[in-house]
């Protein structure tokens, strides 16, 4: 990286980091209950709040939700970047390719399966939290492996994209069948989960989700060199000693960890994984993953914090599903991508 590009990269990192701090603070401050900012600072760093109810709202609702937005934004964005590299498709992402649907199927089987055993997720506490993550990761991994098998047989990117959408639709149909035979309690909790929700995440769930996402992000950065080589083509990657099969497996596993664990606890939040990598490439004008991954992660955090703030409808007692906000942000951007390219083409 040249000194000029290096300084631009550092400035961008700094600007995005500062905006995250500001948006994180706003996410804690804005909501249906008006809490003075000084009180929030006291709760977080010094002493108890003037009102006990304010302390409960901040520590048990707003803070976990804001942390979840940070984890979700970074994880889905980096997962989307790796999907676009793996499939060499500008519209690839966990939501579009059915990966989130696969994670949803795993969660559906786990949640609805508990009801057939006469148990509930509340009864199992920490076991249910770990079980949801594992089942979600398994579901997303299976979809990724199926897509990779298809892409090895079909070189046409548009066909793979359509098949990914079809796989997602088929999985949604299976989930519908599972819902039909489930009990009311499990059905209601699962329907709420499908809308995408950051506010329902608990501190105990964050204790599992946080290290999982951090591990996935670190591993993503570690494989930056193989990702760059893979983007240049398989022949080039092999010529510099990159193991193609091993690289694919690593991409699949890391993406499954990131997308699967987020989907498990926050629901299928769409379009973040598609739009953020494009914004990062526009800002950095590079395809180098060692540069893109940190920028993508920071951009994703910013966008999801903004979406979370909007979804809370500050000043109102009501809130919107965050999936609705990300869809309203993402769909126009996807239309712009299609119009700009006129036809979907390879990234390389």
N, C-alpha and C positions, 0 to 999 in steps of 0.2 A: 504494500500500500504506500503510495506517495505521501510526502508530508502534508500536501494540500488536502488530499482525500482523508488522511488520518485526522487532521484538525476538524474537517467537516463532520466526520463520524463522531468524534468526541463531543462536538457542539450539539449534534442531534441527540446523542445519548443523554447529555446534560439537560437539554430542553424537555425531552420526553420524561425524564426522571422527575424534574420539577413539576411538570403538569400532573404527574401521577400523585405526588404529595398533595397538590391543591385539590384535585378531584377526589382523592381519598378522604380529605378533610370535609369536603362538601357532602360526600356520601354519608358521613357520620352526622353532619349538621342538619341536613334537609330530611324532612319526613313529616308524617301526620301530626306528630307531637313537637311543639316548638321548645327546643332545649337551647339555652344560651351557650355560645361557643366556649366561654370561659368555664362553664360547668363541664363541658365535654373534655377540655384540657385537664381539669381537676380529676375527673373520673379516670382518665387514661394514665396520668403521670404523677399525681400528688396525693389527693385525699378523696374521701367519700363526697358524693354530690349533696347539694342542699336537700334534694328529694330522692328518696330511695328508688322511686319508680323510674327516675331519669337514669340512675345507675344500671338498673335492670335492662332498660331499653337499649342503652349504649353497649353494654358489655355482652348481653345475651342475644341481641337482635342486630343492631346496626354494625357493630364491629365484625362479627362472624360473616355477615353478608358482604361487607366491603372486602374482607380478606378472600372470600369465595370468588368475588369479582376479579380480584388480582390473579388468583390461581387459574380461574376459568379462562380469562382473556389471554393469558400467556400460553396456557396449554393448548387450547383449540387453535390458536394462531400458528404456533410452531408445528402442531400436527398437520394443519392445512398446508404449510410450506413443504413439509416432507411428502405429503400426498401428491402435490403438484410436481415435485421432483421425481418421485417414484413412477408416476403414470405419465409424466411429461405432458400434462394437461392443465391449461390455465383455469379450468373450472372444477378441478378436483378438490375435494374437501370432505371432512368426516360426515357432514350432513347430506350433501348431494349424492355421494357414492354409496350411501346406505350403511356406513360404518356406525353412525349413531343409532340407526335402526337395529343393527346387530347387537349393540350394547343394550338397547332397550329390550330386545327379546330375552337376553340373558337376565336382565333385571326382572322382567315379567315372569319368567319361569321360576326365578328364585322367590319373588314375593307371593305369587299365586300358589306356588308349590307349598309354601309354609301353611297356607290356609287349608290345603288338603290333609296336612299332617296335624291339623288342629292347633297350630301355633300362630303367632303374629310376630311381626318385626319388633314390636315393643317388648315382647317376652324375651327375645334373644339378645337385646342390647348390643354389646360390642361385637358379638358373633355375627349379628345381622349386618352391621356396618361393613365388616370385612367380607362377608359373603356377598353383599351387593356389589362391592368393588370387583371381587374375583369373577363373579358371574358376568358382570358387564365387560370386563377385559376379555374373557373367553369369547363372548358373543361378537365383539368387535374384531378380535383376531381371526375368527372363522370367516367373517365377511371379507376381511383383507386378503386372506389366503385364497378365497374363491375368486376375488377380483384379479389377483396376481396370476392365477391359473388361466383365467380368461384372456388377460392381456398377452400372455405368452403364446396364445393361439391366434388371437386377433390383433393385428397391428393397427387397425383403424381406430383412432382415438375417440371419435364421435360414437362409434358402436359400443365401445367400452363404457363410455359415459351413460349411454342409454340403458345398457345392461345394468349398470350400477343403480340407476333410478328404479329399474324393474325389480332388482333384488330388494331394494328398500321397500317397494310396494308389496312384494310377496311377504316380506318379514312383517310389515304392518298388518297384513291379512292374518298371519299366524297369531300375532299379538291379539287381534280382535277375537279370534276363536278362543284363546286362553281367557280373555276377559269375559266372554260369554258364560264360561263354566266356573267363574270365580265367585267368591262371596262379596257382599256389598262393601264391607270395610276395606278389603284389599283393592277392590275395583276403584273405589273413590280415591285412595291414596295413590294408585297408579295413574289415574287420569290427571290428578293434580301434578304428578311428576312429569307427565308428557308435555305440560305447558311450559316447562322450564322455570325454575324457581331457585333463586339464591337465598331467599329469606328463611327458608325452612332448614337450612344447614345448621348443625349444632357444633359446639366446641369439641365434643368427642369425635364427631365426624371429621372436623378439621385436623385433629391430631393424626388421623390416618391419611387424609387427603393431601395435606401439606408435604410431608416427606415423599409421598409417591410422586407428586408433580415435580418437586425439586429434583428428584432422581431422574425423572424423564427428561427434564430440561437440560440437566448436566450431560446426560448421555447423548442428547441431540447435538449439543455443541461439540462433544468429543468426536462424533462421526462427521464433522463438517467436511473434512478432506475427502472421504469416500463419497459423500453427497455431491461435492463439486465434480469429482471424476465421473460419477454416474450420469450427471447432467450432460457431460461432454460426449457421452456415448459409451456403449459397452466395450467396443474395441479399444478406445483410448484408456478406459478404466483398467482393462486387463493388461495393457501395455506398461502401465506404471505399477503393476503388482496388486491391484485391488481385486479382492475376491467378490465377484458379482453376487453369487448366491448368498454368501454370508452377509453382504451389505443389505440385500433385500430383506433377509430375515431380521436383521437389526432394525431396519426402518419399520417393518411391520410390528415388531414387538414393542418398540418405543412409542410408536403412534397409538397402538392399542392401549398401552399404559396411560398415555396422556388423555386421549379421547374417551377411552372406556371408563376411567376413574371419574372424570368430570361428568360424563353422562350419567353415571351411577347416582351421584348425589345431587346434581343440578338439573338433570333432565336434558333432553336433546335440544341444545341451543344452537340455532342454525346460522349460517352465512359468515360468521366471524372467521372461520378457517379459510374462506375463499377470498374475502376482500382484503384482509390485512396483509398477506404476502404481496399482493399487487401494489398496495400503498407503499410498502417497504421498498420494493424494487423501484418505484417511481421516485422516492426520496433519495435513495442511495445510488441509483443507476448502476447497480451491480447484481450479479448472480452468485457472488461469493457467500457461501453459507456461514462462514465464520463472522461475517459482517451482518448478514441478513437475520440470523437467529436471534441475537440480542435486540436488534431493532424491531423485528416482528413481535417478540415477546412484549416489549415496552409499548408498542403501538396497540397490541391487542388489549393490554391492561387499560390503556387510556380509553379505548372505544367502549369496552364493556363497563367501565366505571360511569361513563357518560350515559350509556344505555340503562344502567341500573338507576341512576339519578332520575332520568326521565320516567322510567317505569313506576317509580314511587309516587309520581304526581305530587310534588312538594306542595304543602298547604292543603292537601285533600286527604280524607280518611281512606280513600280507595287507592288501589295500585293495579298496574297492568302486568300481564305475564311478560317476562323479559324477552321471551322468544318472539313476541309480537314486535317489540322494538327493534331487535336485531334483524328481523325479516324486513321491516320497513326501511332500515338502513341498507341492508344487503342487496335486496332485489333490484333497485334502480342501478346499483353499482354493477351488478352482473349484466344487466341490459346494456350498460355503457361498454362493458368489456366486449360483449358480442358485437355491438355496432362498430366498435373501434377496430376489431379484428376482421369483421365481416364474415369470417368463418373461423371456427376453432382450429388452431394450429399448434404444432409442437412448441415446447418451450426452448428446445435446443436449436 
